[in-house]
Amino acid sequence: MSEKGILAVVSGFSGAGKGTLMKALLERYKEQYALSISATTRKPREGEEHGREYFFLTEEAFCRMIDEDDLIEHACYVGNYYGTPKQYVFDQMAAGRDVILEIEIQGALKVKEKLPETLLLFVTPPSAGELESRLRGRGTETEAVIRERLKRASEEAAYMERYDYLLINDNLDACVEEMHRLIQSQHRRTSQSQAFIGQMKEELKAMRESLES
């Protein structure tokens, strides 16, 4: 039987490189990890497929999932619902795969509240100046958008201490390996090893009884 997988929730500032980091992790360790797929009520964009980018649902179906407690967390953005289906995450974990979920801070804290064993990882560049450089270096955002993202980053920084670990994304390869190491280390937590602990206790008990007889 496969060892149960870990749920790792990744958040971070816009421009910190979360997407690039997770893409590299999944490419390097594709057998070990699964990227959680969110459900949404928004319409698919060109090239998107149901069950790949998102689970595309009607508002009625999404609300039914809320009512039946089938979502780990959910929120409404710009008139559309987004949420994390329990079944997909739990099925992947039961199959022994570690699940990566990229969501914003409030959603991450909700997941931790509901599932305390969840590992929370916060991705940040090495400095505020580097964050600004990366946002400007994209060349895709207006000055107003860049200012808004930096202002939001200042607000989000208040929650950094609520996360289990910081990942300082300075060198991509080093950061990928650090992320992999942190997630894999969770498999050795006693709460993740109850089956092994139980087996060891039984074997040692039998051995002791044999020695005493």
N, C-alpha and C positions, 0 to 999 in steps of 0.2 A: 504494500500500500504506500502511495506517495506521501511524503511529508507535506503537511499543510503549508500553503503559501502565505506570504506576508502581504499586507495591504500597506503601501507607502503613498502618502499624499504629498504632492509637490506643489508649492506656491512660490511666489517671488515677484520682484518688481518687473514691470514691463520693460524689456530691454536687457534683462539679466541673462537671457539665453536659455530659458527653460526648454523651449521646443527643440533647439539644437542638441541640448544635453540629453534629452530623453530619446530623441531619434538615434543618437550615437550609442546610447546604452542598449536600446532594443536591437540595433544592428549587430552589436558586439556579442550580446548574450541572448540571442533571439529565442533559444529554447527555454530559458529561465523565466522570462518576463512576458506579461501581457499588459497592454495599455487598456485601461478601462474605457468603455464606450458610453458616452452620455446619451440620455434620451432628450429629445427636444420637440417642441410643437412648431418650430419654424420650418419653412419649406426648404427642401433640398436645393442647394446651389448646383450649378452646372458641374458635372463630373463627380458629385457626391453620391454615395450609395448607402441604402439602408443597411445597418449592421456593420458598416465599415467606418465612416466618419462619425455617424450618429445613428441612433434608433429614432427614426422620424415617426412621430405619433400625432394623432388628432388630439385636440384639447380635451375631449371627452375621455379618451383612453389614458391620457396623462393624469387627469384628475382622479380617475379610477385607481391608478397606481398610488397616488397620494393617499386616498381613502383606505386602501388595503395595505398600507405601510410597506409597499414594495420598493421604495426608494430610500437609499441611505441618507441623501440630502437633496434638496431642490430649492430653486430660486426662480424669480421672474425677472428677465432683463428685456427692456424695450418691447414689452408686450408679448414676449414669448417665454414659455417655461423651459427650464433646463434642469436635469436631475441625473443622479447616479443610480441605475437599477441594481438592487441587491443581488438578484439571481445570477446575473452575468459575473459579478465580482466574486460571489461565493462559489460558483461553479469552477471558475478559474483557480481559485485558492484551493478548493478541494482536490483539484487535479495536480496540485503541487507547484503551480506557477505563482510567482510573486507579481502582484498587480500594482501598476503605477497609475495613480489618478491625479491629473493636473487640474486643480480648481483654485478659485480665489480664496482669500483668507477666511471669510465668514463661513463659507462652505466647509473648508478644512477643519475649522474648530467644531462645527456641527458633527462631522464624521468622528472626530476624536471623542466627542461627548457620547456618541451612540456606540462607538466601537473603540474602547480605551486602548486596545492593543495596537491600534493604528500607529504607524511611524510617520511623524510629520517632518518634512524636509523643506527648508526655506533657501531658495537660490538667490544669491546676491553677487554683484560684481565687487571687486576689491575696494572701490571707493565711489562716492557720489559723483566725482568728476568723471570717472570712467563710465558710469551709468549715463550721464549726459552725453558723453562722446559717442556711445553706442546708439543712443536714440537719434542723435544728429547724423551719425554715419549711415543710418538706414536710407536716408534721402527720400523717404516716402511720406513723412508727416510734416504738416505745417508747423510754424513756430508756435501757434496757439495750442496745437495738440501736444507738442513736446513739453510746453510749460504745464499743461494739464497733467501729463503723465508724471512729471517730476513732483508736482504738488501732491498727486495721489501717492507717490512713493514715500513722501515725507509722512503721510498719514499711516501708510501701511507699516512703516518702520516701528510703530508703537507695538506691533504684534509679534515682532521677531522673536522675543523671548518666550512666546507661547509654543514655539516649535521645539522639537527634540534636538535637531541639529541644524547648523548653518552649512551650506555648501557655497564656498567662495569660488565663483566661476571665473578664474583668472586664466588657467590653462585647461582647455577642453578635455584632453586625454586624462590629465590628472584628476579632474573633477568627475569624469565618468567612472574612473576606478574607485574614487572615494565614495561615490554614491552606491556603487555595486557593493563595496565592502561594508558600508553601514547597513544596507538592507540585508545582506547575507548574515551579518552578525546577530540579527534579530532571531534567527533560527535557533540560536543557542540560549535564548532566554528561557528560564525555567517554565514560564507559562506556555511557551511553545513546545515544550518537551515533556508533557505529562505522560505520554505513552511510553517514552523511553525510561522516565523516572519510575513509573509503575513496574515496568519489566525488570529494571535493575533491582528494585526493592524485593520483588518476588524471587528473583534468582539468588540474591544474597540471603533471604530468609530460608530458602530451601537448603542453601549451602550451610548455613549456621545449624539448622536442624540436623543435617547429616553429620556435621562435626560433633554435635552434642549427643548423638545416639550411640 
